[in-house]
Amino acid sequence: MLMPLLAILSGLLLLIWSADRFVDGAAATAGHLGLSPLLIGMLVIGFGTSAPEMMVSGLAAWQGNPGLALGNAYGSNITNVGLILGLVALISPLTVHSQVLKKELPLLAAVTLLAAWQLRDGAIGTLEAIVLLVVLGAFIGLSIWKGRQSEEDALSQDTRQDLEAGGMSLKAGILWTLLGLVLLIASSRALVWGAVEVAQAFGISDLIIGLTVVAIGTSLPELASSISALRRKEHDLVLGNVVGSNLFNTLGVVGIAGVITPVHVGSEVLLRDWPVMAVMTLLMLIFGIGWKGRQGRINRFEGAALLTIFIGYTSYLVYTVVHGVSSI
């Protein structure tokens, strides 16, 4: 049992470090190649922070553990909003200026509803997974088109400041992108192996392991990048990390896993995990867009509410494992 636990710990640590290097390298490379700061903020940084989830879920599906793949994706979404956004807003209230993010939030809500529709029969088949990837491709294409139409947005300003603070050359950017990718794959393999071994040893479902340990671990790059952006007062980049990551998790991570192998899930996902993810997404939408003339803003009280939901949900999952009771 010692080796699987060491594999989880070392895999998570290496995953966090390599994901950070990969995102920094990819963002710097894209900047040197002429990609606009807006697109780098929306796609490279927002989606790049989901690279750990993509690697872990893809490998889990390939090795015949689709529950771990889906749990990692949905659990990361819950962690991103509840733990990361909630904790960051509790430290310092976030004001949302970006019109791009205010348009992406309703899209994330719609994608979350699409996930429920696909889960209604207890499985995400190959065709449904392809639909998710097609929607992701359409979103990326639309984002590129819009990014070329308009350069001035609060998100692009935050991203420009982030890139200037990094000061990475093109050669260094390419090197760190490739090295980060290789280490992401290696650390993901170690993490998946360790998680599966521990789950089998203790009789815990791979879904629960994916929703808790693996989801929190693979979301740590988003936490690190969000706190870093908060220190530079780049509030829109903080929310952009979470929104972009959740979009990619729901569409890309689940889509890739479903293409590799159909993902069969129990009713607890639709009755327990999806509602928590949906409520958090709805709250983030309301807080981020604002209403009745209110500026989009996530204050400390709202951040505390998101964090409380996350702690309650995770504690409930742990309780069901420790006491061996039904989770629904």
C-alpha contacts under 8 A as a table, 3 or more apart, distances in Angstrom:
res1	aa1	res2	aa2	distance
1	M	4	P	5.57
1	M	5	L	6.44
1	M	197	E	7.96
1	M	198	V	7.20
2	L	5	L	5.29
2	L	6	L	6.15
3	M	6	L	5.06
3	M	7	A	6.02
3	M	194	G	7.58
4	P	7	A	4.89
4	P	8	I	6.24
4	P	193	W	7.08
4	P	194	G	4.02
4	P	195	A	7.06
4	P	197	E	6.17
4	P	198	V	6.47
5	L	8	I	5.13
5	L	9	L	6.26
5	L	194	G	6.15
5	L	195	A	7.95
5	L	198	V	7.35
6	L	9	L	5.10
6	L	10	S	5.87
6	L	11	G	8.00
6	L	194	G	7.69
7	A	10	S	5.31
7	A	11	G	5.54
7	A	190	A	5.30
7	A	191	L	5.85
7	A	193	W	7.43
7	A	194	G	5.22
8	I	11	G	5.06
8	I	12	L	5.98
8	I	190	A	6.63
8	I	191	L	4.65
8	I	192	V	7.65
8	I	193	W	7.97
8	I	194	G	5.15
8	I	195	A	6.40
9	L	12	L	5.29
9	L	13	L	6.28
9	L	191	L	7.72
10	S	13	L	5.16
10	S	14	L	6.05
10	S	187	S	7.62
10	S	190	A	7.86
10	S	191	L	7.85
11	G	14	L	5.27
11	G	15	L	5.80
11	G	187	S	4.47
11	G	188	S	6.40
11	G	189	R	7.83
11	G	190	A	5.34
11	G	191	L	4.79
12	L	15	L	4.90
12	L	16	I	6.10
12	L	187	S	7.00
12	L	188	S	7.98
12	L	191	L	6.54
12	L	217	G	5.93
12	L	218	T	7.22
13	L	16	I	5.31
13	L	17	W	6.36
14	L	17	W	5.16
14	L	18	S	5.90
14	L	183	L	7.25
14	L	184	L	7.59
14	L	187	S	5.82
15	L	18	S	5.27
15	L	19	A	5.87
15	L	52	P	6.71
15	L	183	L	7.24
15	L	184	L	5.61
15	L	187	S	5.37
15	L	188	S	6.76
15	L	218	T	7.33
16	I	19	A	5.29
16	I	20	D	6.33
16	I	217	G	7.80
16	I	218	T	7.16
16	I	220	L	6.38
16	I	221	P	5.50
17	W	20	D	5.34
17	W	21	R	6.43
17	W	221	P	7.92
18	S	21	R	5.05
18	S	22	F	5.98
18	S	179	L	7.76
18	S	180	G	4.61
18	S	181	L	7.26
18	S	183	L	5.83
18	S	184	L	5.78
19	A	22	F	4.98
19	A	23	V	6.14
19	A	49	T	6.82
19	A	51	A	6.84
19	A	52	P	6.63
19	A	180	G	6.24
19	A	181	L	7.73
19	A	184	L	6.50
19	A	221	P	6.44
20	D	23	V	5.35
20	D	24	D	6.15
20	D	49	T	7.72
20	D	180	G	7.85
20	D	221	P	6.19
20	D	225	S	7.86
21	R	24	D	5.20
21	R	25	G	5.93
21	R	176	W	5.78
21	R	177	T	6.81
21	R	180	G	5.51
22	F	25	G	5.18
22	F	26	A	5.96
22	F	48	G	7.73
22	F	176	W	5.91
22	F	177	T	4.54
22	F	178	L	7.34
22	F	179	L	7.41
22	F	180	G	4.41
22	F	181	L	6.20
23	V	26	A	5.13
23	V	27	A	5.96
23	V	44	V	7.15
23	V	45	I	6.13
23	V	48	G	5.54
23	V	49	T	6.52
23	V	177	T	7.17
24	D	27	A	5.24
24	D	28	A	6.13
24	D	166	G	7.94
24	D	173	G	7.28
24	D	176	W	7.67
24	D	177	T	7.63
25	G	28	A	5.21
25	G	29	T	6.03
25	G	168	M	7.75
25	G	172	A	7.12
25	G	173	G	3.97
25	G	174	I	6.14
25	G	175	L	7.31
25	G	176	W	4.98
25	G	177	T	4.65
26	A	29	T	5.10
26	A	30	A	6.04
26	A	44	V	6.77
26	A	173	G	6.29
26	A	174	I	7.09
26	A	176	W	7.79
26	A	177	T	5.38
27	A	30	A	5.17
27	A	31	G	6.18
27	A	40	I	6.20
27	A	44	V	5.93
27	A	45	I	6.54
27	A	163	L	7.46
27	A	173	G	7.74
28	A	31	G	5.07
28	A	32	H	6.29
28	A	163	L	6.61
28	A	166	G	7.97
28	A	167	G	7.98
28	A	168	M	6.07
28	A	169	S	7.19
28	A	170	L	6.77
28	A	173	G	5.41
29	T	32	H	5.20
29	T	33	L	6.20
29	T	169	S	7.84
29	T	170	L	5.45
29	T	173	G	5.01
29	T	174	I	6.09
30	A	33	L	5.06
30	A	34	G	6.44
30	A	35	L	5.36
30	A	40	I	6.96
30	A	44	V	7.89
31	G	34	G	5.32
31	G	35	L	5.30
31	G	36	S	6.88
31	G	37	P	7.10
31	G	40	I	7.39
31	G	163	L	7.76
32	H	35	L	7.49
32	H	169	S	7.84
32	H	170	L	6.03
35	L	39	L	6.64
35	L	40	I	6.66
36	S	39	L	5.40
36	S	40	I	6.30
36	S	147	G	7.18
36	S	148	R	7.71
36	S	151	E	7.25
36	S	156	S	7.86
37	P	40	I	4.97
37	P	41	G	6.05
37	P	151	E	7.80
37	P	156	S	4.88
37	P	157	Q	7.35
37	P	159	T	5.61
37	P	160	R	5.58
38	L	41	G	5.18
38	L	42	M	6.16
38	L	147	G	6.19
38	L	151	E	6.50
38	L	152	E	7.97
38	L	153	D	7.24
38	L	155	L	6.22
38	L	156	S	4.03
38	L	157	Q	7.77
38	L	159	T	6.97
39	L	42	M	4.97
39	L	43	L	5.62
39	L	44	V	7.14
39	L	143	S	7.21
39	L	144	I	6.63
39	L	147	G	5.86
39	L	156	S	7.68
40	I	43	L	5.44
40	I	44	V	4.77
40	I	45	I	6.07
40	I	159	T	7.17
41	G	44	V	6.19
41	G	45	I	5.25
41	G	46	G	6.13
41	G	155	L	6.58
41	G	156	S	6.45
41	G	159	T	5.52
41	G	237	L	7.03
41	G	240	G	7.17
42	M	45	I	6.47
42	M	46	G	5.29
42	M	47	F	7.37
42	M	143	S	7.83
42	M	240	G	6.67
42	M	241	N	8.00
42	M	244	G	6.47
43	L	46	G	5.24
43	L	47	F	5.21
43	L	48	G	7.17
43	L	140	I	7.48
43	L	244	G	7.10
44	V	47	F	5.59
44	V	48	G	5.18
45	I	48	G	4.91
45	I	49	T	6.11
45	I	241	N	6.70
46	G	49	T	5.98
46	G	50	S	7.58
46	G	240	G	6.04
46	G	241	N	4.46
46	G	242	V	7.08
46	G	243	V	7.23
46	G	244	G	4.25
46	G	245	S	5.40
47	F	50	S	5.43
47	F	51	A	7.26
47	F	241	N	7.65
47	F	244	G	5.40
47	F	245	S	5.16
47	F	247	L	7.99
47	F	248	F	5.92
48	G	51	A	5.36
48	G	245	S	7.65
49	T	52	P	7.18
49	T	221	P	6.24
49	T	222	E	5.88
49	T	241	N	7.27
49	T	245	S	6.34
50	S	53	E	5.30
50	S	54	M	6.28
50	S	218	T	7.92
50	S	219	S	7.77
50	S	245	S	5.35
50	S	248	F	6.81
50	S	249	N	6.71
51	A	54	M	5.04
51	A	55	M	6.16
51	A	184	L	7.82
52	P	55	M	5.22
52	P	56	V	6.03
52	P	184	L	6.66
52	P	188	S	7.15
52	P	218	T	5.49
52	P	219	S	7.91
53	E	56	V	5.22
53	E	57	S	5.81
53	E	72	N	6.54
53	E	73	A	6.40
53	E	76	S	7.73
53	E	215	A	7.76
53	E	218	T	5.90
53	E	219	S	7.86
53	E	249	N	7.12
53	E	253	V	6.66
54	M	57	S	5.36
54	M	58	G	5.83
54	M	249	N	7.49
54	M	252	G	7.52
54	M	253	V	4.94
54	M	256	I	7.74
55	M	58	G	5.24
55	M	59	L	6.11
55	M	184	L	7.08
55	M	185	I	6.27
55	M	188	S	6.06
56	V	59	L	5.32
56	V	60	A	6.03
56	V	69	A	7.04
56	V	72	N	7.84
56	V	188	S	5.09
56	V	189	R	7.16
56	V	191	L	7.59
56	V	192	V	6.41
57	S	60	A	4.95
57	S	61	A	6.06
57	S	66	P	7.67
57	S	68	L	6.85
57	S	69	A	3.94
57	S	70	L	7.12
57	S	72	N	6.61
57	S	73	A	7.36
57	S	253	V	6.62
57	S	254	V	7.67
57	S	257	A	6.16
58	G	61	A	5.26
58	G	62	W	6.13
58	G	69	A	6.89
58	G	253	V	7.36
58	G	256	I	6.41
58	G	257	A	5.14
58	G	260	I	7.47
59	L	62	W	4.95
59	L	63	Q	6.12
59	L	188	S	7.52
59	L	189	R	6.87
59	L	192	V	7.34
60	A	63	Q	5.19
60	A	64	G	6.31
60	A	65	N	4.97
60	A	66	P	6.16
60	A	68	L	6.25
60	A	69	A	5.59
60	A	192	V	6.33
60	A	257	A	7.99
61	A	64	G	5.13
61	A	65	N	5.14
61	A	66	P	4.62
61	A	68	L	7.74
61	A	69	A	6.00
61	A	257	A	5.40
61	A	258	G	7.68
61	A	260	I	6.38
61	A	261	T	6.15
61	A	263	V	7.95
62	W	65	N	7.42
62	W	257	A	7.72
62	W	260	I	6.21
62	W	261	T	7.02
64	G	261	T	7.75
65	N	68	L	5.58
65	N	69	A	6.75
65	N	206	D	6.98
66	P	69	A	4.87
66	P	70	L	6.24
66	P	257	A	7.15
66	P	261	T	7.45
66	P	262	P	7.62
66	P	263	V	5.25
66	P	264	H	7.08
67	G	70	L	5.30
67	G	71	G	5.89
67	G	205	S	7.83
67	G	206	D	5.51
67	G	207	L	4.45
67	G	210	G	7.31
67	G	263	V	7.02
67	G	264	H	7.32
67	G	265	V	6.61
68	L	71	G	5.07
68	L	72	N	5.91
68	L	206	D	4.78
68	L	207	L	4.79
68	L	208	I	7.62
68	L	209	I	6.70
68	L	210	G	4.56
68	L	211	L	7.70
69	A	72	N	5.25
69	A	73	A	6.46
69	A	207	L	7.74
69	A	210	G	6.79
69	A	254	V	7.26
69	A	257	A	6.59
70	L	73	A	5.17
70	L	74	Y	6.19
70	L	207	L	7.09
70	L	210	G	7.32
70	L	254	V	6.25
70	L	257	A	7.86
70	L	263	V	7.50
71	G	74	Y	5.40
71	G	75	G	5.43
71	G	206	D	7.79
71	G	207	L	4.90
71	G	208	I	6.76
71	G	209	I	7.44
71	G	210	G	4.29
71	G	211	L	4.46
71	G	215	A	7.28
72	N	75	G	5.15
72	N	76	S	5.79
72	N	207	L	7.83
72	N	210	G	4.37
72	N	211	L	5.40
72	N	212	T	7.89
72	N	214	V	6.06
72	N	215	A	4.69
73	A	76	S	5.27
73	A	77	N	6.47
73	A	210	G	7.99
73	A	211	L	7.92
73	A	215	A	7.10
73	A	249	N	5.23
73	A	250	T	6.58
73	A	253	V	6.40
73	A	254	V	6.58
74	Y	77	N	5.08
74	Y	78	I	6.40
74	Y	211	L	6.95
74	Y	215	A	7.97
74	Y	249	N	7.30
74	Y	250	T	7.12
74	Y	273	D	7.49
74	Y	274	W	7.52
74	Y	277	M	7.12
75	G	78	I	5.13
75	G	79	T	6.10
75	G	210	G	6.83
75	G	211	L	4.22
75	G	212	T	6.59
75	G	215	A	5.08
75	G	216	I	7.48
75	G	273	D	7.93
76	S	79	T	4.88
76	S	80	N	5.87
76	S	211	L	7.26
76	S	215	A	4.60
76	S	216	I	6.38
76	S	218	T	7.18
76	S	219	S	5.85
76	S	246	N	7.71
76	S	249	N	7.69
77	N	80	N	5.11
77	N	81	V	6.44
77	N	245	S	7.73
77	N	246	N	5.27
77	N	249	N	7.10
77	N	277	M	6.75
78	I	81	V	5.51
78	I	82	G	5.80
78	I	83	L	7.77
78	I	276	V	7.25
78	I	277	M	5.38
78	I	280	M	7.08
78	I	310	F	6.98
79	T	82	G	5.17
79	T	83	L	5.04
79	T	84	I	6.50
79	T	215	A	7.10
79	T	216	I	6.23
79	T	219	S	6.88
79	T	310	F	6.88
80	N	83	L	5.91
80	N	84	I	4.98
80	N	85	L	6.26
80	N	219	S	6.57
80	N	222	E	7.31
80	N	223	L	7.76
80	N	242	V	5.86
80	N	246	N	7.55
81	V	84	I	5.83
81	V	85	L	4.91
81	V	86	G	6.37
81	V	242	V	6.83
81	V	280	M	6.52
81	V	281	T	7.44
81	V	284	M	7.44
81	V	306	L	6.92
82	G	85	L	6.02
82	G	86	G	5.12
82	G	87	L	7.59
82	G	280	M	7.12
82	G	303	G	7.99
82	G	306	L	4.65
82	G	307	L	4.66
82	G	308	T	7.53
82	G	309	I	6.65
82	G	310	F	4.86
82	G	311	I	7.99
83	L	86	G	5.30
83	L	87	L	5.58
83	L	306	L	7.38
83	L	307	L	5.36
83	L	310	F	6.31
83	L	311	I	8.00
84	I	87	L	5.25
84	I	88	V	5.98
84	I	222	E	7.43
84	I	223	L	5.45
84	I	226	S	7.57
85	L	88	V	5.19
85	L	89	A	5.97
85	L	238	V	7.78
85	L	239	L	7.35
85	L	242	V	7.38
85	L	303	G	6.83
85	L	306	L	7.71
86	G	89	A	5.28
86	G	90	L	6.09
86	G	302	E	7.45
86	G	303	G	3.94
86	G	304	A	5.91
86	G	305	A	7.36
86	G	306	L	5.08
86	G	307	L	4.81
87	L	90	L	5.01
87	L	91	I	6.33
87	L	303	G	6.38
87	L	304	A	7.28
87	L	307	L	6.41
88	V	91	I	5.12
88	V	92	S	6.21
88	V	93	P	7.65
88	V	226	S	7.42
88	V	227	I	6.74
88	V	230	L	7.55
88	V	303	G	7.46
89	A	92	S	4.96
89	A	93	P	4.60
89	A	94	L	5.77
89	A	298	I	6.20
89	A	299	N	6.04
89	A	300	R	5.52
89	A	302	E	7.74
89	A	303	G	4.91
89	A	304	A	7.81
90	L	93	P	6.47
90	L	299	N	7.15
90	L	300	R	4.40
90	L	301	F	7.31
90	L	303	G	5.14
90	L	304	A	6.02
91	I	300	R	7.30
92	S	230	L	7.86
92	S	299	N	7.63
92	S	300	R	6.98
93	P	297	R	7.24
93	P	298	I	5.69
93	P	299	N	4.39
93	P	300	R	5.61
93	P	303	G	7.91
94	L	235	H	5.62
94	L	236	D	7.99
94	L	297	R	5.55
94	L	298	I	5.08
94	L	299	N	6.37
95	T	235	H	6.25
95	T	236	D	7.45
95	T	295	Q	7.51
95	T	296	G	6.06
95	T	297	R	4.36
95	T	298	I	6.50
96	V	235	H	6.68
96	V	236	D	5.70
96	V	239	L	7.86
96	V	288	G	6.20
96	V	289	I	7.65
96	V	295	Q	7.41
96	V	296	G	5.00
96	V	297	R	5.60
97	H	154	A	5.87
97	H	155	L	7.97
97	H	236	D	6.66
97	H	296	G	7.11
98	S	101	L	5.44
98	S	102	K	6.57
98	S	153	D	5.82
98	S	154	A	4.77
98	S	155	L	5.62
98	S	236	D	6.28
99	Q	102	K	5.00
99	Q	103	K	6.39
99	Q	153	D	7.03
99	Q	154	A	7.80
100	V	103	K	5.23
100	V	104	E	6.30
100	V	153	D	7.42
100	V	155	L	7.68
101	L	104	E	4.87
101	L	105	L	6.15
101	L	155	L	7.95
101	L	236	D	7.82
101	L	239	L	7.79
101	L	240	G	6.60
101	L	243	V	7.73
102	K	105	L	5.49
102	K	106	P	7.43
102	K	288	G	6.88
102	K	289	I	5.55
103	K	106	P	6.10
103	K	107	L	6.96
104	E	107	L	5.02
104	E	108	L	6.25
104	E	243	V	7.38
105	L	108	L	5.11
105	L	109	A	6.41
105	L	243	V	6.95
105	L	284	M	7.86
105	L	285	L	5.57
105	L	288	G	7.82
105	L	289	I	7.88
106	P	109	A	4.97
106	P	110	A	6.24
106	P	285	L	6.77
107	L	110	A	5.02
107	L	111	V	6.15
108	L	111	V	5.03
108	L	112	T	6.15
108	L	243	V	7.29
108	L	246	N	7.51
108	L	247	L	5.96
108	L	281	T	7.52
109	A	112	T	5.06
109	A	113	L	6.47
109	A	278	A	7.48
109	A	281	T	6.29
109	A	282	L	6.70
109	A	285	L	7.62
110	A	113	L	5.12
110	A	114	L	6.31
111	V	114	L	4.88
111	V	115	A	6.31
111	V	247	L	7.54
111	V	250	T	7.25
111	V	251	L	7.64
112	T	115	A	5.08
112	T	116	A	6.64
112	T	250	T	7.32
112	T	277	M	7.98
112	T	278	A	6.43
112	T	281	T	7.97
113	L	116	A	5.15
113	L	117	W	6.42
113	L	278	A	7.83
114	L	117	W	5.10
114	L	118	Q	6.32
115	A	118	Q	5.17
115	A	119	L	6.22
115	A	250	T	7.36
116	A	119	L	5.06
116	A	120	R	6.28
116	A	270	L	6.72
116	A	274	W	7.04
117	W	120	R	5.39
118	Q	121	D	7.10
118	Q	123	A	7.23
118	Q	124	I	6.14
118	Q	128	E	6.92
119	L	122	G	5.16
119	L	123	A	5.73
119	L	124	I	6.42
119	L	265	V	7.86
119	L	270	L	6.51
120	R	123	A	7.63
120	R	270	L	7.25
122	G	264	H	5.96
122	G	265	V	5.19
122	G	266	G	5.99
122	G	267	S	6.46
123	A	262	P	6.98
123	A	263	V	5.45
123	A	264	H	4.23
123	A	265	V	5.63
124	I	128	E	5.87
124	I	129	A	6.46
124	I	258	G	6.23
124	I	262	P	5.80
124	I	263	V	5.05
124	I	264	H	6.46
125	G	128	E	5.32
125	G	129	A	6.16
125	G	258	G	6.10
125	G	259	V	7.60
125	G	261	T	7.74
125	G	262	P	4.60
125	G	263	V	6.44
126	T	129	A	5.06
126	T	130	I	6.22
126	T	258	G	5.64
126	T	259	V	5.05
126	T	260	I	7.93
126	T	261	T	7.20
126	T	262	P	5.87
127	L	130	I	5.08
127	L	131	V	6.35
127	L	259	V	7.94
128	E	131	V	5.01
128	E	132	L	6.47
128	E	255	G	7.79
128	E	258	G	7.76
129	A	132	L	5.11
129	A	133	L	6.44
129	A	254	V	6.98
129	A	255	G	4.24
129	A	256	I	6.95
129	A	257	A	7.79
129	A	258	G	5.00
129	A	259	V	5.70
130	I	133	L	5.05
130	I	134	V	6.09
130	I	255	G	6.32
130	I	258	G	7.96
130	I	259	V	6.75
131	V	134	V	5.05
131	V	135	V	6.19
131	V	255	G	7.81
132	L	135	V	5.20
132	L	136	L	6.24
132	L	250	T	7.93
132	L	251	L	4.85
132	L	252	G	6.83
132	L	254	V	7.80
132	L	255	G	5.38
133	L	136	L	4.93
133	L	137	G	6.08
133	L	251	L	5.98
133	L	252	G	5.82
133	L	255	G	5.55
133	L	256	I	7.48
134	V	137	G	4.98
134	V	138	A	6.14
135	V	138	A	5.06
135	V	139	F	6.17
135	V	251	L	7.26
136	L	139	F	5.08
136	L	140	I	6.23
136	L	248	F	7.38
136	L	251	L	5.87
136	L	252	G	6.55
137	G	140	I	5.15
137	G	141	G	6.15
138	A	141	G	5.09
138	A	142	L	6.09
139	F	142	L	5.10
139	F	143	S	6.00
140	I	143	S	5.00
140	I	144	I	6.20
141	G	144	I	5.22
141	G	145	W	6.33
142	L	145	W	5.09
142	L	146	K	6.11
143	S	146	K	5.13
143	S	147	G	5.84
144	I	147	G	5.00
144	I	148	R	6.36
145	W	148	R	5.38
145	W	149	Q	6.51
146	K	149	Q	4.99
146	K	150	S	6.34
147	G	150	S	5.53
147	G	151	E	6.33
148	R	151	E	6.84
150	S	153	D	7.77
151	E	156	S	7.04
152	E	156	S	6.58
152	E	157	Q	7.43
153	D	156	S	5.26
153	D	157	Q	6.43
154	A	157	Q	5.12
154	A	158	D	6.31
154	A	236	D	6.60
155	L	158	D	5.17
155	L	159	T	6.20
155	L	236	D	5.38
155	L	237	L	5.90
155	L	240	G	7.49
156	S	159	T	5.03
156	S	160	R	6.06
157	Q	160	R	5.14
157	Q	161	Q	6.36
158	D	161	Q	5.25
158	D	162	D	6.23
158	D	234	E	5.26
158	D	235	H	7.87
158	D	236	D	6.92
158	D	237	L	6.08
159	T	162	D	4.90
159	T	163	L	6.17
159	T	237	L	6.88
160	R	163	L	5.21
160	R	164	E	6.17
161	Q	164	E	5.12
161	Q	165	A	6.11
162	D	165	A	5.17
162	D	166	G	6.43
162	D	229	A	7.66
163	L	166	G	5.15
163	L	167	G	6.44
163	L	168	M	8.00
164	E	167	G	5.33
168	M	172	A	6.22
168	M	173	G	6.20
169	S	172	A	5.21
169	S	173	G	6.00
170	L	173	G	4.94
170	L	174	I	6.22
171	K	174	I	5.34
171	K	175	L	6.23
172	A	175	L	5.04
172	A	176	W	6.09
173	G	176	W	5.35
173	G	177	T	6.07
174	I	177	T	5.08
174	I	178	L	6.26
175	L	178	L	5.41
175	L	179	L	6.05
176	W	179	L	5.04
176	W	180	G	5.58
177	T	180	G	5.20
177	T	181	L	6.14
178	L	181	L	5.14
178	L	182	V	6.34
179	L	182	V	5.24
179	L	183	L	6.23
180	G	183	L	5.21
180	G	184	L	5.96
181	L	184	L	4.99
181	L	185	I	6.42
182	V	185	I	5.34
182	V	186	A	6.43
183	L	186	A	5.00
183	L	187	S	5.92
184	L	187	S	5.31
184	L	188	S	5.93
185	I	188	S	5.16
185	I	189	R	6.30
186	A	189	R	5.33
186	A	190	A	6.53
187	S	190	A	5.13
187	S	191	L	6.12
188	S	191	L	5.03
188	S	192	V	6.04
189	R	192	V	5.30
189	R	193	W	6.11
190	A	193	W	5.28
190	A	194	G	6.14
191	L	194	G	5.22
191	L	195	A	6.03
191	L	214	V	7.88
192	V	195	A	5.14
192	V	196	V	6.08
193	W	196	V	5.35
193	W	197	E	6.17
194	G	197	E	5.16
194	G	198	V	6.17
195	A	198	V	5.25
195	A	199	A	6.06
195	A	206	D	7.77
195	A	209	I	6.81
195	A	214	V	7.59
196	V	199	A	5.08
196	V	200	Q	6.13
196	V	206	D	6.56
197	E	200	Q	5.27
197	E	201	A	6.10
198	V	201	A	5.06
198	V	202	F	6.22
198	V	204	I	7.98
199	A	202	F	5.46
199	A	203	G	5.71
199	A	204	I	4.64
199	A	205	S	6.13
199	A	206	D	6.07
199	A	209	I	6.78
200	Q	203	G	5.03
200	Q	204	I	6.36
200	Q	205	S	7.63
201	A	204	I	7.82
204	I	208	I	6.86
204	I	209	I	7.21
204	I	321	V	6.97
205	S	208	I	5.45
205	S	209	I	6.62
206	D	209	I	5.01
206	D	210	G	6.00
207	L	210	G	5.02
207	L	211	L	6.13
208	I	211	L	5.02
208	I	212	T	6.20
208	I	317	L	7.27
209	I	212	T	5.38
209	I	213	V	5.64
209	I	214	V	6.27
210	G	213	V	6.34
210	G	214	V	4.93
210	G	215	A	5.65
211	L	214	V	6.64
211	L	215	A	5.33
211	L	216	I	7.80
212	T	215	A	5.34
212	T	216	I	5.94
212	T	314	T	6.91
212	T	317	L	7.99
213	V	216	I	5.48
213	V	217	G	6.04
214	V	217	G	5.03
214	V	218	T	6.01
215	A	218	T	5.36
215	A	219	S	6.13
216	I	219	S	5.15
216	I	220	L	6.50
217	G	220	L	5.51
218	T	221	P	6.86
219	S	222	E	5.45
219	S	223	L	6.61
220	L	223	L	4.89
220	L	224	A	6.16
221	P	224	A	5.10
221	P	225	S	6.14
222	E	225	S	5.19
222	E	226	S	5.89
222	E	241	N	6.60
222	E	242	V	7.19
223	L	226	S	5.09
223	L	227	I	6.14
224	A	227	I	5.37
224	A	228	S	6.18
225	S	228	S	5.01
225	S	229	A	6.10
225	S	238	V	7.67
225	S	241	N	7.91
226	S	229	A	5.05
226	S	230	L	6.04
226	S	237	L	7.45
226	S	238	V	4.81
226	S	241	N	7.05
227	I	230	L	4.91
227	I	231	R	6.26
227	I	238	V	7.77
228	S	231	R	5.30
228	S	232	R	6.80
229	A	232	R	5.22
229	A	233	K	6.26
229	A	234	E	5.09
229	A	235	H	6.96
229	A	237	L	6.53
229	A	238	V	6.13
230	L	233	K	4.73
230	L	234	E	5.58
230	L	235	H	6.08
230	L	238	V	6.78
231	R	234	E	7.60
234	E	237	L	5.49
234	E	238	V	6.70
235	H	238	V	5.18
235	H	239	L	6.67
236	D	239	L	5.29
236	D	240	G	5.88
237	L	240	G	4.72
237	L	241	N	6.02
238	V	241	N	5.33
238	V	242	V	6.75
239	L	242	V	5.20
239	L	243	V	6.11
240	G	243	V	5.18
240	G	244	G	5.74
241	N	244	G	5.41
241	N	245	S	5.91
242	V	245	S	5.17
242	V	246	N	6.05
243	V	246	N	5.23
243	V	247	L	6.15
244	G	247	L	5.22
244	G	248	F	6.24
245	S	248	F	5.17
245	S	249	N	6.03
246	N	249	N	4.96
246	N	250	T	6.09
247	L	250	T	5.39
247	L	251	L	6.04
247	L	252	G	7.71
248	F	251	L	5.20
248	F	252	G	4.81
248	F	253	V	6.34
249	N	252	G	5.59
249	N	253	V	4.68
249	N	254	V	6.43
250	T	253	V	6.26
250	T	254	V	5.76
250	T	255	G	7.63
251	L	254	V	5.86
251	L	255	G	5.57
252	G	255	G	4.91
252	G	256	I	5.88
253	V	256	I	5.33
253	V	257	A	6.26
254	V	257	A	5.12
254	V	258	G	5.99
255	G	258	G	5.10
255	G	259	V	6.18
256	I	259	V	5.20
256	I	260	I	6.36
257	A	260	I	5.23
257	A	261	T	6.33
257	A	262	P	7.64
257	A	263	V	7.36
258	G	261	T	5.13
258	G	262	P	4.88
258	G	263	V	5.62
259	V	262	P	6.78
265	V	268	E	7.99
265	V	269	V	6.76
266	G	269	V	6.09
266	G	270	L	7.91
267	S	270	L	5.55
267	S	271	L	6.17
268	E	271	L	4.93
268	E	272	R	5.20
268	E	273	D	6.88
268	E	327	S	7.21
268	E	328	I	6.05
269	V	272	R	5.44
269	V	273	D	4.84
269	V	274	W	5.90
270	L	273	D	6.22
270	L	274	W	5.17
270	L	275	P	7.00
271	L	274	W	6.65
271	L	275	P	6.56
271	L	328	I	7.24
272	R	275	P	5.90
272	R	276	V	6.77
272	R	327	S	7.90
272	R	328	I	6.59
273	D	276	V	5.41
273	D	277	M	6.37
274	W	277	M	5.02
274	W	278	A	5.98
275	P	278	A	4.93
275	P	279	V	6.04
276	V	279	V	5.24
276	V	280	M	6.22
276	V	313	Y	7.73
277	M	280	M	5.29
277	M	281	T	6.14
278	A	281	T	5.05
278	A	282	L	6.09
279	V	282	L	5.07
279	V	283	L	6.16
280	M	283	L	5.12
280	M	284	M	6.12
280	M	306	L	6.94
281	T	284	M	5.10
281	T	285	L	6.13
282	L	285	L	4.98
282	L	286	I	6.24
283	L	286	I	5.12
283	L	287	F	6.01
284	M	287	F	5.16
284	M	288	G	5.69
285	L	288	G	5.21
285	L	289	I	5.95
286	I	289	I	5.60
286	I	290	G	5.77
286	I	291	W	7.29
287	F	290	G	5.45
287	F	296	G	6.01
287	F	297	R	5.75
287	F	298	I	5.58
287	F	302	E	7.80
288	G	296	G	4.54
288	G	297	R	5.55
288	G	298	I	6.56
289	I	295	Q	7.32
289	I	296	G	4.63
289	I	297	R	7.61
290	G	293	G	7.07
290	G	294	R	5.06
290	G	295	Q	5.35
290	G	296	G	4.23
290	G	297	R	6.80
291	W	294	R	5.14
291	W	295	Q	7.51
291	W	296	G	7.81
298	I	302	E	5.89
298	I	303	G	6.37
299	N	302	E	5.34
299	N	303	G	6.07
300	R	303	G	4.89
300	R	304	A	5.97
301	F	304	A	5.06
301	F	305	A	6.26
302	E	305	A	4.96
302	E	306	L	6.38
303	G	306	L	5.21
303	G	307	L	6.21
304	A	307	L	5.04
304	A	308	T	5.98
305	A	308	T	5.10
305	A	309	I	6.33
306	L	309	I	5.28
306	L	310	F	6.40
307	L	310	F	5.10
307	L	311	I	6.19
308	T	311	I	5.12
308	T	312	G	6.03
309	I	312	G	5.14
309	I	313	Y	6.05
310	F	313	Y	5.18
310	F	314	T	6.09
311	I	314	T	5.26
311	I	315	S	5.92
312	G	315	S	5.14
312	G	316	Y	6.12
313	Y	316	Y	5.16
313	Y	317	L	6.44
314	T	317	L	5.13
314	T	318	V	6.28
315	S	318	V	5.08
315	S	319	Y	6.04
316	Y	319	Y	4.97
316	Y	320	T	6.29
316	Y	327	S	7.97
317	L	320	T	5.28
317	L	321	V	6.48
317	L	327	S	7.02
318	V	321	V	5.18
318	V	322	V	6.16
319	Y	322	V	5.20
319	Y	323	H	5.98
319	Y	324	G	7.93
320	T	323	H	5.40
320	T	324	G	5.39
320	T	325	V	5.00
320	T	326	S	6.40
320	T	327	S	5.70
321	V	324	G	5.03
321	V	325	V	6.99
